[in-house]
């Protein structure tokens, strides 16, 4: 039965990470000297310290040397971590998710024997996925085929006992620090969409793999619009053993719903942590700012804003927790105990909407000070915009909820 009564272990995880984020991460994350520049590099020393808490292997099974946390626990932990710093939470969330799927589900015994010891033993061994989620809509393409950009994936050709990869991926989460990549490649050029895609394991030091410099906060043609640690990767006659293929040729496991659902829920939980940070900042400020002869926290208008923010975040948390529980208990959907709606999309898009609103309301509590670059609220507002307009939360993604309601299925590219 679905229960909101957390286990003793979940409470311990939550409280430990909350204390670490509040006392170790957040003070450095909101230093004026860090907030003022547009360029905010990943706090690598704090990322390593957080890894030492076991969060990099959070969802990896205990048999494999991890914590064995379920999706709900990972969402609880990532919310707390994100309240300290968004980027650290995104990096660790991606590594933890891929770690569980790779070592517990996708890898062969030989692959686990080669890579698992290094993953478990090193606090700096992070994972990256070079490809796109072919199970998700992209951009404003609702009235087009799902896969309207064929040929953009790297191509792999079989040569003897090896696969040779050529091509590039412009946006790879964790690329600057990843030690192992899951690379989505097209192994059958005669097929389009998810058909003909495979996945290969490519270690960082493989000849022919180039990891580019991370994008600047403000470039010549665009603005950095992501969380975490990102850069492009390219492949030029990059040769990997045939034994590095995941799931067999033409079977790219990352294209499955397992990765899509859990990734969406983790990002929603991280977004919720951002909303928490914005609310906490507003509450602290209202207790020290005086106007009209008293602290502004005592003014009705401010009290209403705080109440509205708290309500929105509490409802978002409830939706995330429910969707996370359902992700771990799919039988609840099968026997119609819960809605058949894509609850991970409901949780993600709803949270993006309300956290955006919360960040703006929190900024209003600060008045003109909120727009100053050395104040945390300007960053929280920007982070909220980034989540709201990400490919996980745009209108094309939200319309999948409507598809479920009206029992409509979009066409697939031939």
Order of alpha helices (4+ residues) and beta strands (2+ residues): alpha-alpha-alpha-alpha-alpha-alpha-alpha-beta-beta-beta-beta-beta-beta-beta-beta-alpha-beta-beta-alpha-alpha-alpha-alpha-alpha
